[in-house]
Amino acid sequence: MNKRIRNAAAATLIGAAALGCFLFFTEQEKGSDTRVETVQGKEQAQGRDQKEEASASPAATGGEETASEGSGGIEEGADTGAAFGGGPKPAAFDEAQFADPDVRYRPLLMIHDHLHTGIIKKLSDLGYGGMVTNVDYSGYLKNEEFWEILKQNVAYAIDKLGLRVWIYDEKGYPSGTAGGQVLSEHPELEAQGLAVVVKEAAAGEKVVIEHPYGHGEVRYAAAYRGTELSFDAASAVDLHSAVDGQGNLNWQAPASDRWVVFYFVQKPFYEGTHAVNNWFEQRRYINLLEKDATEAFIDVTHKQYYERLGAYFGKGIEAFFTDEPALTGTYIGTPPRQPSVLDAPDPAVPLLKTLNWGNKLADEFQKRRGYELLPVLPYLIAGEGKEAKRVRGEYYRTLSELVLESYFEPLEAYCGNTGVACSGHLLLEEEMYHQAIYEGNLMNIYRHMQLPGIDLLTAHPKLAKEWAATTAKLASSAAQEDGKPHVMSEISDAFDGDKADFKGRLAAVAVQFAFGVDRFNSYYEYDRMSEEENKRFADYIGRIGYMMDAGKTAPQVAVYYPIESVWAETLPPMSLNPADYAARAVKVSDSFKQTALRLTEHQLDYNYIDADGIADSRAEDGALSARGGLSYKALIVPETTVVDEALAAKLTELATAGVKLVLIGAGPEYIRTDSGLKEADGLYERLAKLPGVQRVGSAKELDAKLKTLIAPDLKLERADPDLLSAMRRGEGGMTYLLVNTADEAKTLSVQFRTAGSRARLWDPDGGEVKPLAVSMTSDGYAKAELAIGERQALVVTFENEV
């Protein structure tokens, strides 16, 4: 019997992929996001024709084999633990398992339309672990014939072939609208923005602001002495009486001083945004600050899947995949390919500087923060100093809390109650300055997904490294902290204008393994690869997945995730270009990423930890003992501008107890307390006097300090920026993954920390296993000479003798 069928009931979750994150990134200045997606890449990633009229006949199956509903295989009442990483794992370091990996380690293929049993059988024969799919997009969620086809497909995949299934929860992306049905029934739940018009006036000058076309209620208008960049908050003049019934403002400035008017008007946040300029469909989007919207989405989508397929939930169907839910954020460029149109955008609506908004946001802000939001709105647009940064930090903190509570917690609860995982990925996870306006604290969100996920849409391993250093590590760090079994990635080369070859495709996957991803869903189209390439691709992923499952990671370094500083500095941008963002927010974000890359390129593993994680930690035997049983010998703090009071106190406590700290930059200006911000008063200067605390001016200066932090698990004669490494420690021994991201082969002298006497070398591309000659060094490392090809991954094991 085929191993994938034999072990179906014990299959663990794999990573879900998303249809989304296919944005058009215009060419930008140095330092900007370099992702550029081609039309061909998008079509490949979608793997389908958008036109609904091209859908296959509901009666067509395309294959000879069918399965009756509920037939075979999985008994009623079976343990659903397999869906969350349970079930017996294969024995570690087994050559037969390596040659033909278990179904749990193999990639899933994402197919949204025209799926039938013939294709499913083909995928099984090619070595895939199953599929991520949905009811056909034609007559989405309303066509009973297509529901019957989906039920047949799921039963056939699970009962007959022992494959794994994920449910994709949207018609295209972003998730939340049920193909437009949520807003059709509840138009009041559409995403909202608060646009602003700012006008400066000389003494005695008349100020006229016409109500912008397509906008709604004027929520706040006031005048202040000064300019947009420097105004006196205490001088505020309420201009409500100067606004007429149509929303137009007419006001005469006083005869002395210079004045600035801030005019805030609510609007549906649609034109020019990701809801319009995505690759799939122009349709209005829900407001992620409103829990009612998510509950309506679950009612019309997830509950229908459960009604029809509930017998398989947790028994073959492993997860719902939610794709790129996000706040509307800002405006993005027009894609080179015109999406289909459900809700035509109005080109006459002006694109003004706009904040994320919600119908209940002002009330929620006052309840959570203790003061009114409307009178301090100008601080969200401009201003420096304690009060401005306090308001901005607390506004974005409130958004982050509401996104979590309104969208992710309801999904997490529904999925958990029905025996499957909530997974998927977010929008624009790579840069913190984007995270602030689209989601908030990513680590908090990942804590509320049973299986955190990312997308990484390149087959160039060096670019994959740059992105995964933040995206994959944020997800895997949260997963380890909360004891979540897996981290997934959606993979394709959709952002590669210059397509990489097949070897690059494999290496980009190996890069993600090195950053903690261990389950993969693929948008690479199987019918554009040869049969040999498909099998090689599926086996490669399965083999690395099997080997890395032999133990757990044990990073010795933690890196603080300074999202609070980005919140305090963020001003509303007009595009995705970093030049449009507040310079200090970008600086903090860049310091964070560069810190990660410095560690990566010195072959040092790390985890991210946020302010709450540090505050909850304790010092134990000279190490930082954190959630999830994690222990770190060193903590690196990237550049910050604002830190929480609990974090500042904990840094002092940790340093005093002997935990090594590396502080980057000048240190925070302010410390956040329950009553507001206070001056930091030389926090870093005081910390630097404690033993074990080091300071550097920037992340680029970290290199000289890294050797003094820890005794590494892996050592080279000198650091190699092209080489990635990851270690897993298990009962049977230690596993090392090495990935060469360079376009040339290397010969390396490598020293490994060992816990086992039998050394072997495993090649996931081909399946060869052979002994590895090593010699022991005086400090207890095993030294080996390794030849590693261009864009190649190798696995080295040190196994306990049985």
Disulfide bonds with the S-S distance in Angstrom:
none
